[in-house]
Amino acid sequence: MSKTLDKAQLSQFTGSENWYRHGINRKVTFTDGAKYVADTAGAYWLLDEIAIIQPYEKAVSAEEFQVWTLKVRPDQTATLSCDDGNGNIVFTKEIPFTDFPCEEITLWFANNVILLPSEY
């Protein structure tokens, strides 16, 4: 695990040759780019947060297209939020600790797939 991610690396993912089934919510899959983020940053917990909330939070599951943003603060706390793609926040969760290596990352969720925006 290299613990470094940058926008140039992530923008190289422009589609996916593979889809990986989420281990807990079997309806959810994720792409090569999302897997790269999870592998490189040790952040499978982030994919878990997105996948596991789907059947339980009606405001989230009501959105066919979701934009998930993790914003990490200098004290290693973070906020994970989901919006409807138009900036309307439908869900927010405070993360009490994270060692995620970037200040911010965005993942999309559409058609039960977690992906990087460049993979859409």
MOPAC internal coordinates of N, CA, C and O (Angstrom, degrees):
PM7 1SCF
backbone

  N    0.0000 0     0.00 0     0.00 0    0    0    0
  C    1.4432 1     0.00 0     0.00 0    1    0    0
  C    1.5222 1   107.94 1     0.00 0    2    1    0
  O    1.2310 1   120.48 1   -61.53 1    3    2    1
  N    1.3262 1   116.69 1   118.47 1    3    2    1
  C    1.4589 1   119.88 1  -174.67 1    5    3    2
  C    1.5245 1   113.23 1   -86.10 1    6    5    3
  O    1.2310 1   119.67 1   160.60 1    7    6    5
  N    1.3095 1   118.24 1   -19.40 1    7    6    5
  C    1.4612 1   123.22 1   177.83 1    9    7    6
  C    1.5196 1   113.54 1    62.37 1   10    9    7
  O    1.2310 1   119.58 1  -159.95 1   11   10    9
  N    1.3247 1   118.41 1    20.05 1   11   10    9
  C    1.4561 1   119.78 1   173.89 1   13   11   10
  C    1.5234 1   108.94 1  -125.59 1   14   13   11
  O    1.2310 1   121.30 1   -45.86 1   15   14   13
  N    1.2907 1   115.13 1   134.14 1   15   14   13
  C    1.4592 1   122.24 1   175.82 1   17   15   14
  C    1.5163 1   106.59 1  -135.87 1   18   17   15
  O    1.2310 1   120.40 1   -39.86 1   19   18   17
  N    1.3123 1   116.85 1   140.14 1   19   18   17
  C    1.4567 1   118.45 1   171.55 1   21   19   18
  C    1.5237 1   108.97 1  -140.68 1   22   21   19
  O    1.2310 1   121.03 1   -17.19 1   23   22   21
  N    1.3126 1   115.63 1   162.81 1   23   22   21
  C    1.4614 1   120.98 1  -175.00 1   25   23   22
  C    1.5182 1   112.19 1   -60.74 1   26   25   23
  O    1.2310 1   120.14 1   145.80 1   27   26   25
  N    1.3301 1   117.33 1   -34.20 1   27   26   25
  C    1.4699 1   120.04 1   179.24 1   29   27   26
  C    1.5235 1   110.62 1   -63.90 1   30   29   27
  O    1.2310 1   120.32 1   137.37 1   31   30   29
  N    1.3316 1   116.99 1   -42.63 1   31   30   29
  C    1.4681 1   120.39 1   177.69 1   33   31   30
  C    1.5236 1   110.29 1   -61.85 1   34   33   31
  O    1.2310 1   120.96 1   132.23 1   35   34   33
  N    1.3228 1   115.78 1   -47.77 1   35   34   33
  C    1.4581 1   120.15 1  -174.94 1   37   35   34
  C    1.5216 1   112.40 1   -68.54 1   38   37   35
  O    1.2310 1   119.99 1   148.33 1   39   38   37
  N    1.3323 1   117.63 1   -31.67 1   39   38   37
  C    1.4643 1   120.22 1  -178.95 1   41   39   38
  C    1.5273 1   112.41 1   -71.06 1   42   41   39
  O    1.2310 1   120.04 1   167.79 1   43   42   41
  N    1.3288 1   117.52 1   -12.21 1   43   42   41
  C    1.4657 1   120.91 1   177.19 1   45   43   42
  C    1.5249 1   112.18 1   -72.67 1   46   45   43
  O    1.2310 1   120.27 1   164.21 1   47   46   45
  N    1.3151 1   117.09 1   -15.79 1   47   46   45
  C    1.4620 1   120.69 1   178.14 1   49   47   46
  C    1.5212 1   108.19 1   -86.00 1   50   49   47
  O    1.2310 1   121.14 1   -70.63 1   51   50   49
  N    1.3367 1   115.42 1   109.37 1   51   50   49
  C    1.4647 1   120.81 1  -176.24 1   53   51   50
  C    1.5173 1   110.13 1  -129.22 1   54   53   51
  O    1.2310 1   120.77 1  -124.21 1   55   54   53
  N    1.2722 1   116.13 1    55.79 1   55   54   53
  C    1.4503 1   122.70 1  -174.18 1   57   55   54
  C    1.5086 1   106.77 1   126.92 1   58   57   55
  O    1.2310 1   120.64 1    -4.97 1   59   58   57
  N    1.2964 1   116.39 1   175.03 1   59   58   57
  C    1.4565 1   119.22 1  -177.54 1   61   59   58
  C    1.5150 1   109.82 1  -140.11 1   62   61   59
  O    1.2310 1   120.96 1   -45.12 1   63   62   61
  N    1.3046 1   115.76 1   134.88 1   63   62   61
  C    1.4609 1   120.49 1   174.87 1   65   63   62
  C    1.5174 1   111.06 1   -86.37 1   66   65   63
  O    1.2310 1   120.74 1   160.03 1   67   66   65
  N    1.3388 1   116.19 1   -19.97 1   67   66   65
  C    1.4608 1   121.30 1  -176.41 1   69   67   66
  C    1.5192 1   110.37 1  -131.48 1   70   69   67
  O    1.2310 1   121.32 1   -30.06 1   71   70   69
  N    1.3147 1   115.08 1   149.94 1   71   70   69
  C    1.4510 1   121.85 1   170.76 1   73   71   70
  C    1.5140 1   106.10 1  -123.97 1   74   73   71
  O    1.2310 1   121.20 1   -46.26 1   75   74   73
  N    1.3210 1   115.31 1   133.74 1   75   74   73
  C    1.4625 1   122.08 1  -176.55 1   77   75   74
  C    1.5234 1   108.13 1  -111.79 1   78   77   75
  O    1.2310 1   120.65 1   -50.02 1   79   78   77
  N    1.3213 1   116.37 1   129.98 1   79   78   77
  C    1.4622 1   120.62 1  -178.61 1   81   79   78
  C    1.5169 1   109.62 1   -79.52 1   82   81   79
  O    1.2310 1   121.07 1   -45.35 1   83   82   81
  N    1.3378 1   115.56 1   134.65 1   83   82   81
  C    1.4591 1   120.30 1   178.03 1   85   83   82
  C    1.5250 1   108.89 1   -68.93 1   86   85   83
  O    1.2310 1   120.54 1   -39.66 1   87   86   85
  N    1.3157 1   116.57 1   140.34 1   87   86   85
  C    1.4601 1   121.58 1  -174.18 1   89   87   86
  C    1.5134 1   115.55 1   -70.80 1   90   89   87
  O    1.2310 1   119.59 1   154.35 1   91   90   89
  N    1.3236 1   118.38 1   -25.65 1   91   90   89
  C    1.4640 1   120.61 1  -177.09 1   93   91   90
  C    1.5225 1   110.82 1  -104.55 1   94   93   91
  O    1.2310 1   120.07 1   126.51 1   95   94   93
  N    1.3181 1   117.47 1   -53.49 1   95   94   93
  C    1.4624 1   121.45 1   176.35 1   97   95   94
  C    1.5242 1   107.19 1   -95.42 1   98   97   95
  O    1.2310 1   120.81 1   -86.30 1   99   98   97
  N    1.3082 1   116.05 1    93.70 1   99   98   97
  C    1.4650 1   122.15 1  -172.34 1  101   99   98
  C    1.5316 1   112.91 1   -68.01 1  102  101   99
  O    1.2310 1   119.77 1   168.19 1  103  102  101
  N    1.3272 1   118.05 1   -11.81 1  103  102  101
  C    1.4651 1   120.74 1   176.35 1  105  103  102
  C    1.5242 1   111.42 1   -76.74 1  106  105  103
  O    1.2310 1   120.62 1   161.75 1  107  106  105
  N    1.3242 1   116.42 1   -18.25 1  107  106  105
  C    1.4630 1   121.85 1  -175.04 1  109  107  106
  C    1.5220 1   110.46 1   -97.22 1  110  109  107
  O    1.2310 1   120.98 1   -43.53 1  111  110  109
  N    1.3304 1   115.72 1   136.47 1  111  110  109
  C    1.4598 1   121.31 1   172.26 1  113  111  110
  C    1.5252 1   108.07 1  -122.11 1  114  113  111
  O    1.2310 1   120.86 1   -13.50 1  115  114  113
  N    1.3201 1   115.96 1   166.50 1  115  114  113
  C    1.4610 1   120.05 1   175.79 1  117  115  114
  C    1.5148 1   109.21 1  -140.32 1  118  117  115
  O    1.2310 1   121.35 1   -23.19 1  119  118  117
  N    1.3130 1   115.02 1   156.81 1  119  118  117
  C    1.4593 1   123.07 1  -171.05 1  121  119  118
  C    1.5263 1   112.21 1   -90.99 1  122  121  119
  O    1.2310 1   121.46 1    -3.54 1  123  122  121
  N    1.3320 1   114.82 1   176.46 1  123  122  121
  C    1.4687 1   120.76 1   175.92 1  125  123  122
  C    1.5257 1   111.30 1   -57.32 1  126  125  123
  O    1.2310 1   120.15 1   138.74 1  127  126  125
  N    1.3254 1   117.31 1   -41.26 1  127  126  125
  C    1.4650 1   120.91 1  -178.77 1  129  127  126
  C    1.5162 1   112.40 1   -65.85 1  130  129  127
  O    1.2310 1   120.40 1   135.39 1  131  130  129
  N    1.3276 1   116.84 1   -44.61 1  131  130  129
  C    1.4661 1   120.37 1   178.09 1  133  131  130
  C    1.5261 1   110.23 1   -64.50 1  134  133  131
  O    1.2310 1   120.37 1   141.51 1  135  134  133
  N    1.3238 1   116.90 1   -38.49 1  135  134  133
  C    1.4671 1   120.58 1   177.26 1  137  135  134
  C    1.5257 1   110.46 1   -64.91 1  138  137  135
  O    1.2310 1   120.23 1   140.74 1  139  138  137
  N    1.3175 1   117.16 1   -39.26 1  139  138  137
  C    1.4609 1   121.14 1   178.00 1  141  139  138
  C    1.5301 1   110.55 1   -60.22 1  142  141  139
  O    1.2310 1   120.47 1   135.23 1  143  142  141
  N    1.3245 1   116.70 1   -44.77 1  143  142  141
  C    1.4686 1   120.38 1   177.49 1  145  143  142
  C    1.5238 1   109.89 1   -59.95 1  146  145  143
  O    1.2310 1   120.33 1   132.18 1  147  146  145
  N    1.3280 1   116.97 1   -47.82 1  147  146  145
  C    1.4658 1   121.02 1  -178.36 1  149  147  146
  C    1.5252 1   111.35 1   -63.27 1  150  149  147
  O    1.2310 1   120.19 1   136.53 1  151  150  149
  N    1.3256 1   117.23 1   -43.47 1  151  150  149
  C    1.4707 1   121.07 1   179.62 1  153  151  150
  C    1.5273 1   111.48 1   -66.69 1  154  153  151
  O    1.2310 1   120.50 1   131.18 1  155  154  153
  N    1.3152 1   116.65 1   -48.82 1  155  154  153
  C    1.4630 1   121.77 1  -173.06 1  157  155  154
  C    1.5216 1   112.14 1   -70.15 1  158  157  155
  O    1.2310 1   120.70 1   140.31 1  159  158  157
  N    1.3195 1   116.28 1   -39.69 1  159  158  157
  C    1.4660 1   120.47 1  -176.35 1  161  159  158
  C    1.5259 1   112.87 1   -98.01 1  162  161  159
  O    1.2310 1   120.04 1  -178.40 1  163  162  161
  N    1.3273 1   117.53 1     1.60 1  163  162  161
  C    1.4575 1   119.32 1  -175.89 1  165  163  162
  C    1.5186 1   110.51 1    60.48 1  166  165  163
  O    1.2310 1   120.92 1  -135.87 1  167  166  165
  N    1.3174 1   115.84 1    44.13 1  167  166  165
  C    1.4646 1   120.43 1  -169.33 1  169  167  166
  C    1.5269 1   113.37 1  -122.03 1  170  169  167
  O    1.2310 1   120.37 1  -139.51 1  171  170  169
  N    1.3173 1   116.89 1    40.49 1  171  170  169
  C    1.4599 1   118.09 1   172.90 1  173  171  170
  C    1.5215 1   110.43 1   -62.60 1  174  173  171
  O    1.2310 1   120.77 1   155.68 1  175  174  173
  N    1.3303 1   116.13 1   -24.32 1  175  174  173
  C    1.4643 1   119.95 1   176.87 1  177  175  174
  C    1.5322 1   110.98 1   -59.36 1  178  177  175
  O    1.2310 1   120.11 1   147.55 1  179  178  177
  N    1.3285 1   117.40 1   -32.45 1  179  178  177
  C    1.4618 1   121.25 1   179.99 1  181  179  178
  C    1.5305 1   110.50 1   -68.48 1  182  181  179
  O    1.2310 1   120.57 1   136.90 1  183  182  181
  N    1.3253 1   116.51 1   -43.10 1  183  182  181
  C    1.4656 1   120.01 1   175.80 1  185  183  182
  C    1.5226 1   109.94 1   -63.75 1  186  185  183
  O    1.2310 1   120.63 1   140.81 1  187  186  185
  N    1.3482 1   116.40 1   -39.19 1  187  186  185
  C    1.4681 1   120.68 1   177.26 1  189  187  186
  C    1.5233 1   111.10 1   -59.29 1  190  189  187
  O    1.2310 1   120.53 1   133.91 1  191  190  189
  N    1.3258 1   116.60 1   -46.09 1  191  190  189
  C    1.4730 1   120.46 1  -179.19 1  193  191  190
  C    1.5280 1   110.59 1   -56.89 1  194  193  191
  O    1.2310 1   120.58 1   135.48 1  195  194  193
  N    1.3122 1   116.50 1   -44.52 1  195  194  193
  C    1.4683 1   120.71 1  -178.04 1  197  195  194
  C    1.5252 1   111.01 1   -69.61 1  198  197  195
  O    1.2310 1   120.28 1   135.48 1  199  198  197
  N    1.3191 1   117.08 1   -44.52 1  199  198  197
  C    1.4660 1   121.16 1  -176.12 1  201  199  198
  C    1.5234 1   112.62 1   -71.57 1  202  201  199
  O    1.2310 1   120.51 1   137.05 1  203  202  201
  N    1.3131 1   116.64 1   -42.95 1  203  202  201
  C    1.4629 1   119.88 1  -172.67 1  205  203  202
  C    1.5251 1   112.15 1   -71.98 1  206  205  203
  O    1.2310 1   119.59 1   148.94 1  207  206  205
  N    1.3142 1   118.40 1   -31.06 1  207  206  205
  C    1.4673 1   120.98 1  -177.32 1  209  207  206
  C    1.5301 1   112.16 1   -71.88 1  210  209  207
  O    1.2310 1   119.75 1   157.39 1  211  210  209
  N    1.3225 1   118.08 1   -22.61 1  211  210  209
  C    1.4654 1   121.70 1  -171.56 1  213  211  210
  C    1.5305 1   113.92 1   -51.59 1  214  213  211
  O    1.2310 1   118.54 1   128.71 1  215  214  213
  N    1.3317 1   120.40 1   -51.29 1  215  214  213
  C    1.4675 1   118.06 1  -177.11 1  217  215  214
  C    1.5310 1   114.48 1   -79.18 1  218  217  215
  O    1.2310 1   119.84 1   171.38 1  219  218  217
  N    1.3160 1   117.91 1    -8.62 1  219  218  217
  C    1.4633 1   120.17 1  -171.85 1  221  219  218
  C    1.5229 1   115.06 1  -106.05 1  222  221  219
  O    1.2310 1   119.73 1   156.80 1  223  222  221
  N    1.2938 1   118.11 1   -23.20 1  223  222  221
  C    1.4664 1   121.49 1  -176.21 1  225  223  222
  C    1.5297 1   108.12 1  -111.93 1  226  225  223
  O    1.2310 1   120.75 1   -75.84 1  227  226  225
  N    1.3415 1   116.18 1   104.16 1  227  226  225
  C    1.4684 1   120.69 1  -173.71 1  229  227  226
  C    1.5238 1   113.17 1   -60.63 1  230  229  227
  O    1.2310 1   120.31 1   143.41 1  231  230  229
  N    1.3273 1   117.01 1   -36.59 1  231  230  229
  C    1.4689 1   119.70 1   179.85 1  233  231  230
  C    1.5233 1   110.94 1   -64.00 1  234  233  231
  O    1.2310 1   120.59 1   148.13 1  235  234  233
  N    1.3260 1   116.47 1   -31.87 1  235  234  233
  C    1.4677 1   121.22 1   178.26 1  237  235  234
  C    1.5207 1   110.00 1   -76.53 1  238  237  235
  O    1.2310 1   120.50 1   127.15 1  239  238  237
  N    1.3218 1   116.65 1   -52.85 1  239  238  237
  C    1.4691 1   119.79 1  -175.44 1  241  239  238
  C    1.5274 1   112.37 1   -65.50 1  242  241  239
  O    1.2310 1   119.91 1   160.65 1  243  242  241
  N    1.3290 1   117.77 1   -19.35 1  243  242  241
  C    1.4654 1   120.89 1   177.40 1  245  243  242
  C    1.5238 1   112.21 1   -70.72 1  246  245  243
  O    1.2310 1   120.52 1   161.71 1  247  246  245
  N    1.3311 1   116.62 1   -18.29 1  247  246  245
  C    1.4683 1   120.99 1  -178.71 1  249  247  246
  C    1.5254 1   110.39 1   -92.48 1  250  249  247
  O    1.2310 1   120.45 1   -62.13 1  251  250  249
  N    1.3246 1   116.74 1   117.87 1  251  250  249
  C    1.4625 1   120.42 1   178.09 1  253  251  250
  C    1.5219 1   111.49 1   -68.70 1  254  253  251
  O    1.2310 1   120.87 1   147.30 1  255  254  253
  N    1.3296 1   115.93 1   -32.70 1  255  254  253
  C    1.4598 1   121.75 1   178.82 1  257  255  254
  C    1.5242 1   107.56 1  -120.03 1  258  257  255
  O    1.2310 1   120.77 1   -53.79 1  259  258  257
  N    1.3260 1   116.13 1   126.21 1  259  258  257
  C    1.4640 1   121.21 1  -176.70 1  261  259  258
  C    1.5219 1   110.12 1  -127.15 1  262  261  259
  O    1.2310 1   120.98 1   -40.30 1  263  262  261
  N    1.3230 1   115.73 1   139.70 1  263  262  261
  C    1.4597 1   122.32 1   174.44 1  265  263  262
  C    1.5261 1   106.93 1  -112.47 1  266  265  263
  O    1.2310 1   120.59 1   -64.97 1  267  266  265
  N    1.3343 1   116.47 1   115.03 1  267  266  265
  C    1.4594 1   122.89 1  -179.43 1  269  267  266
  C    1.5231 1   108.72 1  -103.43 1  270  269  267
  O    1.2310 1   120.89 1   -51.66 1  271  270  269
  N    1.3240 1   115.90 1   128.34 1  271  270  269
  C    1.4593 1   121.04 1  -178.87 1  273  271  270
  C    1.5190 1   109.64 1  -127.42 1  274  273  271
  O    1.2310 1   121.22 1   -52.62 1  275  274  273
  N    1.3177 1   115.26 1   127.38 1  275  274  273
  C    1.4623 1   121.88 1   173.56 1  277  275  274
  C    1.5182 1   106.93 1  -105.23 1  278  277  275
  O    1.2310 1   120.53 1   -58.18 1  279  278  277
  N    1.3330 1   116.60 1   121.82 1  279  278  277
  C    1.4646 1   121.95 1   177.13 1  281  279  278
  C    1.5228 1   107.88 1  -115.83 1  282  281  279
  O    1.2310 1   121.15 1   -63.27 1  283  282  281
  N    1.3317 1   115.41 1   116.73 1  283  282  281
  C    1.4596 1   121.98 1  -176.35 1  285  283  282
  C    1.5262 1   109.16 1   -99.04 1  286  285  283
  O    1.2310 1   121.20 1   -48.40 1  287  286  285
  N    1.3218 1   115.31 1   131.60 1  287  286  285
  C    1.4623 1   121.40 1   178.39 1  289  287  286
  C    1.5325 1   110.14 1   -93.71 1  290  289  287
  O    1.2310 1   120.13 1   -18.06 1  291  290  289
  N    1.3367 1   117.37 1   161.94 1  291  290  289
  C    1.4735 1   120.85 1  -179.04 1  293  291  290
  C    1.5323 1   114.23 1   -58.31 1  294  293  291
  O    1.2310 1   119.97 1   154.08 1  295  294  293
  N    1.3385 1   117.66 1   -25.92 1  295  294  293
  C    1.4715 1   119.87 1   179.46 1  297  295  294
  C    1.5289 1   112.65 1   -84.63 1  298  297  295
  O    1.2310 1   120.00 1  -168.52 1  299  298  297
  N    1.3298 1   117.60 1    11.48 1  299  298  297
  C    1.4601 1   126.24 1   177.66 1  301  299  298
  C    1.5257 1   113.42 1    68.25 1  302  301  299
  O    1.2310 1   120.52 1  -158.23 1  303  302  301
  N    1.3201 1   116.62 1    21.77 1  303  302  301
  C    1.4499 1   120.70 1   166.12 1  305  303  302
  C    1.5247 1   106.20 1   -97.47 1  306  305  303
  O    1.2310 1   120.73 1   -13.28 1  307  306  305
  N    1.3185 1   116.20 1   166.72 1  307  306  305
  C    1.4608 1   118.50 1  -177.10 1  309  307  306
  C    1.5189 1   110.62 1  -152.05 1  310  309  307
  O    1.2310 1   121.61 1   -14.54 1  311  310  309
  N    1.3124 1   114.52 1   165.46 1  311  310  309
  C    1.4545 1   122.20 1   172.03 1  313  311  310
  C    1.5219 1   107.51 1  -123.46 1  314  313  311
  O    1.2310 1   121.35 1   -51.81 1  315  314  313
  N    1.3231 1   115.02 1   128.19 1  315  314  313
  C    1.4573 1   121.90 1   174.46 1  317  315  314
  C    1.5183 1   106.63 1  -107.06 1  318  317  315
  O    1.2310 1   120.59 1   -55.73 1  319  318  317
  N    1.3221 1   116.49 1   124.27 1  319  318  317
  C    1.4620 1   119.15 1  -179.57 1  321  319  318
  C    1.5202 1   110.23 1  -131.10 1  322  321  319
  O    1.2310 1   122.04 1   -25.58 1  323  322  321
  N    1.3153 1   113.69 1   154.42 1  323  322  321
  C    1.4605 1   121.74 1   177.27 1  325  323  322
  C    1.5134 1   107.55 1  -123.55 1  326  325  323
  O    1.2310 1   120.95 1   -50.01 1  327  326  325
  N    1.3333 1   115.80 1   129.99 1  327  326  325
  C    1.4637 1   118.55 1   172.80 1  329  327  326
  C    1.5218 1   109.79 1  -125.63 1  330  329  327
  O    1.2310 1   121.60 1    -9.10 1  331  330  329
  N    1.3192 1   114.55 1   170.90 1  331  330  329
  C    1.4614 1   121.22 1  -172.79 1  333  331  330
  C    1.5254 1   114.18 1   -86.88 1  334  333  331
  O    1.2310 1   120.39 1  -169.38 1  335  334  333
  N    1.3245 1   116.86 1    10.62 1  335  334  333
  C    1.4550 1   120.66 1  -178.24 1  337  335  334
  C    1.5141 1   112.78 1    92.43 1  338  337  335
  O    1.2310 1   120.67 1   168.59 1  339  338  337
  N    1.3241 1   116.32 1   -11.41 1  339  338  337
  C    1.4635 1   122.02 1   177.14 1  341  339  338
  C    1.5226 1   111.13 1  -114.42 1  342  341  339
  O    1.2310 1   120.47 1  -165.99 1  343  342  341
  N    1.3238 1   116.71 1    14.01 1  343  342  341
  C    1.4564 1   121.06 1   178.52 1  345  343  342
  C    1.5151 1   115.14 1    86.46 1  346  345  343
  O    1.2310 1   120.05 1  -177.82 1  347  346  345
  N    1.3210 1   117.50 1     2.18 1  347  346  345
  C    1.4657 1   121.25 1   178.17 1  349  347  346
  C    1.5237 1   109.06 1   -86.51 1  350  349  347
  O    1.2310 1   120.58 1   -70.79 1  351  350  349
  N    1.3294 1   116.49 1   109.21 1  351  350  349
  C    1.4667 1   121.59 1  -177.22 1  353  351  350
  C    1.5264 1   109.40 1   -71.36 1  354  353  351
  O    1.2310 1   120.77 1   -52.34 1  355  354  353
  N    1.3377 1   116.14 1   127.66 1  355  354  353
  C    1.4633 1   121.04 1   178.49 1  357  355  354
  C    1.5267 1   112.28 1  -110.84 1  358  357  355
  O    1.2310 1   120.30 1   165.92 1  359  358  357
  N    1.3307 1   117.04 1   -14.08 1  359  358  357
  C    1.4670 1   120.24 1  -179.53 1  361  359  358
  C    1.5217 1   108.91 1  -158.94 1  362  361  359
  O    1.2310 1   121.06 1   -38.96 1  363  362  361
  N    1.3303 1   115.58 1   141.04 1  363  362  361
  C    1.4624 1   121.68 1   176.12 1  365  363  362
  C    1.5194 1   108.44 1  -140.79 1  366  365  363
  O    1.2310 1   121.02 1   -39.13 1  367  366  365
  N    1.3193 1   115.66 1   140.87 1  367  366  365
  C    1.4661 1   121.00 1   176.25 1  369  367  366
  C    1.5221 1   108.65 1  -137.91 1  370  369  367
  O    1.2310 1   120.90 1   -46.16 1  371  370  369
  N    1.3186 1   115.88 1   133.84 1  371  370  369
  C    1.4580 1   120.99 1   174.64 1  373  371  370
  C    1.5246 1   108.86 1   -84.89 1  374  373  371
  O    1.2310 1   120.63 1   -45.81 1  375  374  373
  N    1.3110 1   116.41 1   134.19 1  375  374  373
  C    1.4631 1   123.38 1   178.09 1  377  375  374
  C    1.5313 1   106.08 1  -106.43 1  378  377  375
  O    1.2310 1   119.59 1   -65.25 1  379  378  377
  N    1.3467 1   118.39 1   114.75 1  379  378  377
  C    1.4685 1   120.33 1  -173.62 1  381  379  378
  C    1.5258 1   114.64 1   -70.09 1  382  381  379
  O    1.2310 1   120.04 1   156.81 1  383  382  381
  N    1.3343 1   117.52 1   -23.19 1  383  382  381
  C    1.4642 1   120.60 1   176.69 1  385  383  382
  C    1.5161 1   109.21 1  -156.07 1  386  385  383
  O    1.2310 1   120.83 1   -41.58 1  387  386  385
  N    1.3245 1   116.01 1   138.42 1  387  386  385
  C    1.4570 1   121.46 1   170.88 1  389  387  386
  C    1.5203 1   109.67 1  -153.04 1  390  389  387
  O    1.2310 1   121.37 1   -33.89 1  391  390  389
  N    1.3130 1   114.98 1   146.11 1  391  390  389
  C    1.4677 1   119.93 1   172.59 1  393  391  390
  C    1.5342 1   109.83 1  -108.45 1  394  393  391
  O    1.2310 1   120.93 1  -155.40 1  395  394  393
  N    1.3249 1   115.83 1    24.60 1  395  394  393
  C    1.4601 1   120.38 1   178.42 1  397  395  394
  C    1.5244 1   108.70 1   -57.10 1  398  397  395
  O    1.2310 1   119.73 1   -47.62 1  399  398  397
  N    1.3367 1   118.13 1   132.38 1  399  398  397
  C    1.4674 1   121.02 1  -168.50 1  401  399  398
  C    1.5313 1   116.79 1   -79.05 1  402  401  399
  O    1.2310 1   119.46 1   173.39 1  403  402  401
  N    1.3147 1   118.64 1    -6.61 1  403  402  401
  C    1.4712 1   120.95 1  -179.51 1  405  403  402
  C    1.5255 1   109.81 1  -113.52 1  406  405  403
  O    1.2310 1   121.19 1   -25.69 1  407  406  405
  N    1.3226 1   115.33 1   154.31 1  407  406  405
  C    1.4642 1   119.77 1   175.97 1  409  407  406
  C    1.5215 1   111.45 1   -69.02 1  410  409  407
  O    1.2310 1   120.81 1   150.42 1  411  410  409
  N    1.3278 1   116.05 1   -29.58 1  411  410  409
  C    1.4591 1   119.56 1  -177.16 1  413  411  410
  C    1.5182 1   109.82 1  -156.33 1  414  413  411
  O    1.2310 1   121.38 1   -35.66 1  415  414  413
  N    1.3231 1   114.96 1   144.34 1  415  414  413
  C    1.4646 1   120.37 1   171.82 1  417  415  414
  C    1.5179 1   107.74 1  -145.23 1  418  417  415
  O    1.2310 1   121.46 1   -32.19 1  419  418  417
  N    1.3182 1   114.81 1   147.81 1  419  418  417
  C    1.4597 1   121.76 1   177.99 1  421  419  418
  C    1.5192 1   108.75 1  -121.97 1  422  421  419
  O    1.2310 1   121.33 1   -47.79 1  423  422  421
  N    1.3206 1   115.05 1   132.21 1  423  422  421
  C    1.4580 1   122.86 1   172.84 1  425  423  422
  C    1.5231 1   107.32 1  -123.94 1  426  425  423
  O    1.2310 1   120.59 1   -31.64 1  427  426  425
  N    1.3041 1   116.47 1   148.36 1  427  426  425
  C    1.4533 1   121.12 1   176.78 1  429  427  426
  C    1.5159 1   109.05 1  -107.80 1  430  429  427
  O    1.2310 1   121.40 1   -25.66 1  431  430  429
  N    1.3311 1   114.93 1   154.34 1  431  430  429
  C    1.4551 1   121.89 1   175.86 1  433  431  430
  C    1.5207 1   107.13 1  -131.59 1  434  433  431
  O    1.2310 1   120.83 1   -62.89 1  435  434  433
  N    1.3256 1   116.02 1   117.11 1  435  434  433
  C    1.4644 1   121.24 1   179.74 1  437  435  434
  C    1.5202 1   108.63 1  -148.59 1  438  437  435
  O    1.2310 1   120.68 1   -42.11 1  439  438  437
  N    1.3126 1   116.31 1   137.89 1  439  438  437
  C    1.4692 1   121.37 1   179.11 1  441  439  438
  C    1.5270 1   111.79 1    54.18 1  442  441  439
  O    1.2310 1   120.80 1  -141.13 1  443  442  441
  N    1.3263 1   116.07 1    38.87 1  443  442  441
  C    1.4702 1   123.44 1   179.67 1  445  443  442
  C    1.5212 1   113.47 1    64.36 1  446  445  443
  O    1.2310 1   120.23 1  -155.05 1  447  446  445
  N    1.3280 1   117.17 1    24.95 1  447  446  445
  C    1.4669 1   122.20 1   178.87 1  449  447  446
  C    1.5274 1   109.29 1  -121.82 1  450  449  447
  O    1.2310 1   120.66 1   -49.18 1  451  450  449
  N    1.3399 1   116.34 1   130.82 1  451  450  449
  C    1.4610 1   122.51 1   172.77 1  453  451  450
  C    1.5231 1   106.66 1   -92.99 1  454  453  451
  O    1.2310 1   120.46 1   -52.35 1  455  454  453
  N    1.3442 1   116.73 1   127.65 1  455  454  453
  C    1.4556 1   120.02 1  -175.84 1  457  455  454
  C    1.5245 1   111.07 1  -149.35 1  458  457  455
  O    1.2310 1   121.36 1   -16.46 1  459  458  457
  N    1.3193 1   115.00 1   163.54 1  459  458  457
  C    1.4552 1   120.97 1   171.70 1  461  459  458
  C    1.5250 1   108.62 1   -77.72 1  462  461  459
  O    1.2310 1   119.66 1   -30.64 1  463  462  461
  N    1.3291 1   118.25 1   149.36 1  463  462  461
  C    1.4683 1   119.75 1   178.42 1  465  463  462
  C    1.5316 1   113.18 1   -54.64 1  466  465  463
  O    1.2310 1   119.74 1   144.59 1  467  466  465
  N    1.3197 1   118.10 1   -35.41 1  467  466  465
  C    1.4689 1   121.15 1  -179.16 1  469  467  466
  C    1.5274 1   112.75 1   -69.67 1  470  469  467
  O    1.2310 1   120.36 1   165.92 1  471  470  469
  N    1.3277 1   116.91 1   -14.08 1  471  470  469
  C    1.4715 1   120.63 1  -179.81 1  473  471  470
  C    1.5241 1   112.49 1   -90.71 1  474  473  471
  O    1.2310 1   119.72 1   174.92 1  475  474  473
  N    1.3126 1   118.14 1    -5.08 1  475  474  473
  C    1.4687 1   121.56 1  -175.83 1  477  475  474
  C    1.5094 1   110.95 1   -71.16 1  478  477  475
  O    1.2310 1   120.10 1   180.00 1  479  478  477

